[in-house]
Amino acid sequence: MKSFMTPYADQNITQELANRRLPLDKVVVGWYSNREVHKSVTHSHPYHEYIYMIGGKALYLVDGSRYELHPGELMLIPPGVVHTGFYDTYDRLILQIDDAFWQETLAPLSLPGTGPAIPDQLMIFHEGPVHKWGVRGLIEHAAVAAGIPEEKEKELLYRSLLSGLAIIIRQIIVEDGVGHPSSTSPLVALVTTYLQQHFREPDLNVNALARYAYVSREHLSRAFKEYTMQSIHGYLTELRMQSCRRDIADGKRILDACLENGFSNYSSFLKTFHKMYGVTPQEYRAQLRTAMKQ
C-alpha cells in the first residue's frame, strides 16, 4: 500500500490498526497495488470503506451475491458488511471513514422523513457518473488534507469534502448510475448469513448447515464452493479468525479469544493463525502495539 501521507511511504495497515487510527484521524486514504492474483480473507470492518478502482479488476462476494468492480467504478462498503475479494492485477484508491465522524457529517444533509442522507448498504457506481462528478479527485483531495497540521482546519476540510461526496452519491443514485450484482445464489445467501450469526458455536459444521438449509451435505458443499470459490470450512475459519484478531487487538487473552470464537483446539488455532498471517498471535499483538506508537 502507498500512503498519501507526505512523503509517500509504504505501509501495511491491518483492519484492527485502521479501526484504532480512524477515531483520531477520521479519514484515511491509501493507494493499493497488486501484481499477483490474490484473495482477501473473508472479513468486515467497523468503518466505511469506499474503493475506487483505477486499473485491473476485482470480484467481491457479499451475502450470496457477486459484484464485479471495473476501472473507474466506485464501491461503497458500509460497516459490518462481510465480504471476500478476489483480485487480479490492480491499482485501487481506498477511502476509509470513521463511522461516528461520517454520521455526524451526514446529519445536516438528512431531511425529515426521508431516511439517511445516503443508503446504508453496499453499492457500486458506474464509471460514467463517477468520472463526471470527479470522485477520484475528491478522494485525492482528502488524501492531501491529511497533511494539514492544524487539526480543526483539517477536520473542517474533511467535513466539506465528505459532504460533497454524499451529495454526489445521492445524485448518482438519482441518475441511475448504480450497478447490480452479476449473479446471486439464494442458497449461498442463506448459508453465509447463518454462518455470520453463529460462527462462534464450536459444533457448527457442514452437516448442521445442510440440515438448516434442507439440502444434502454434498449439494451444499458443491454449490458453496462453486459460487464462492472457497469451502464452507474455509469461510467459517476466516470468520472465526477475524473475530479472534479483533479480540487479541483489544487485549483479550489469546486462549480466551480462541475458545470464545469457536476454536476448540488451541494448538490447531495457533498453527492456522500463523499459516494465514505469517506471525503468531503474540507477534501480531506486538506488531499492533509498535505501529500505534509510531
TAPEKA-V489734 format. One record per backbone hydrogen bond with DSSP energy under -0.5 kcal/mol. NH is the residue of the N-H (numbers start at 1). CO is the residue of the C=O. E is the energy in kcal/mol with one decimal. If there is no record, write none. Layout:
nh;co;e
NH;CO;E
NH;CO;E
This chain:
nh;co;e
2;31;-4.3
3;1;-0.6
3;9;-2.5
4;29;-1.1
7;5;-0.5
9;3;-0.6
11;1;-1.8
14;12;-0.7
18;14;-2.5
19;15;-2.2
20;16;-1.4
21;17;-2.2
22;18;-2.5
23;19;-0.7
24;21;-1.3
25;21;-3.4
26;22;-3.4
27;25;-2.5
28;96;-2.5
30;94;-2.2
31;2;-3.2
32;30;-0.6
32;92;-2.9
34;90;-2.4
38;87;-2.6
40;85;-2.9
43;83;-2.3
48;97;-2.3
49;77;-2.4
50;95;-3.1
51;49;-0.5
51;75;-2.8
52;50;-0.5
52;93;-3.2
53;51;-0.6
53;73;-2.2
54;52;-0.7
54;91;-2.3
55;91;-1.7
57;89;-0.7
58;69;-1.5
59;86;-2.7
60;67;-3.1
61;84;-2.7
62;60;-0.6
62;65;-2.8
65;62;-1.7
66;183;-2.6
67;60;-2.8
69;58;-2.7
70;68;-0.5
71;56;-0.5
72;53;-3.8
73;70;-2.1
74;125;-1.6
75;51;-2.7
76;123;-3.1
77;49;-2.6
77;75;-0.6
78;76;-0.6
80;45;-2.2
81;78;-1.3
82;80;-0.7
83;43;-2.9
84;61;-1.6
86;59;-2.9
87;38;-3.7
88;57;-1.9
90;34;-2.2
91;55;-2.0
92;32;-2.8
93;52;-2.8
94;30;-2.7
95;50;-3.0
96;28;-3.1
96;94;-0.6
97;48;-2.3
98;26;-2.5
102;98;-2.4
103;99;-2.7
104;100;-2.2
105;101;-2.0
106;102;-2.2
107;103;-1.6
108;104;-0.5
109;106;-2.0
110;106;-0.7
110;107;-1.4
114;111;-2.1
121;119;-1.4
123;76;-1.5
125;74;-3.0
126;177;-2.9
130;126;-1.6
131;127;-2.7
132;128;-2.6
133;129;-2.1
134;131;-1.4
135;130;-2.1
138;134;-1.7
139;135;-2.3
140;136;-2.4
141;137;-2.1
142;138;-1.8
143;139;-1.6
144;140;-2.1
145;141;-2.1
146;142;-0.6
146;143;-1.0
147;144;-2.0
148;145;-1.9
151;149;-0.7
154;150;-2.5
155;151;-2.8
156;152;-2.1
157;153;-2.2
158;154;-2.5
159;155;-2.5
160;156;-2.0
161;157;-2.8
162;158;-2.9
163;159;-2.4
164;160;-2.0
165;161;-2.1
166;162;-2.6
167;163;-2.1
168;164;-2.2
169;165;-2.7
170;166;-2.2
171;167;-2.0
172;168;-2.7
173;169;-2.0
174;170;-2.1
175;171;-2.2
176;173;-1.5
177;172;-2.7
179;124;-4.0
182;66;-2.4
183;66;-0.8
185;64;-2.9
186;184;-0.5
189;185;-2.6
190;186;-2.3
191;187;-2.2
192;188;-2.9
193;189;-2.0
194;190;-1.7
195;191;-2.6
196;192;-2.4
197;193;-1.3
198;194;-1.7
199;195;-1.2
201;198;-2.1
202;200;-0.6
204;201;-1.6
209;205;-2.0
210;206;-2.6
211;207;-2.1
212;208;-1.9
213;209;-2.4
214;210;-0.9
215;210;-2.0
220;216;-2.4
221;217;-2.6
222;218;-2.4
223;219;-2.7
224;220;-2.7
225;221;-2.1
226;222;-2.5
227;223;-1.9
228;224;-2.8
229;225;-1.8
235;231;-2.3
236;232;-2.8
237;233;-2.5
238;234;-2.1
239;235;-2.0
240;236;-2.4
241;237;-2.7
242;238;-2.3
243;239;-1.8
244;240;-2.2
245;241;-2.6
246;242;-2.0
247;243;-2.3
248;244;-2.8
249;245;-2.6
250;246;-1.7
251;248;-1.5
252;247;-2.5
257;253;-2.6
258;254;-2.2
259;255;-2.5
260;256;-2.7
261;257;-0.6
261;258;-0.8
262;259;-1.2
263;258;-1.8
264;262;-0.6
266;264;-0.6
269;265;-2.2
270;266;-2.3
271;267;-1.9
272;268;-2.5
273;269;-2.7
274;270;-2.1
275;271;-2.2
276;272;-2.4
277;273;-2.4
278;274;-2.2
284;280;-2.4
285;281;-2.3
286;282;-2.0
287;283;-2.3
288;284;-2.1
289;285;-2.1
290;286;-2.3
291;287;-2.5
292;288;-2.2
293;289;-0.9
293;290;-0.6
294;290;-0.7
294;291;-0.9
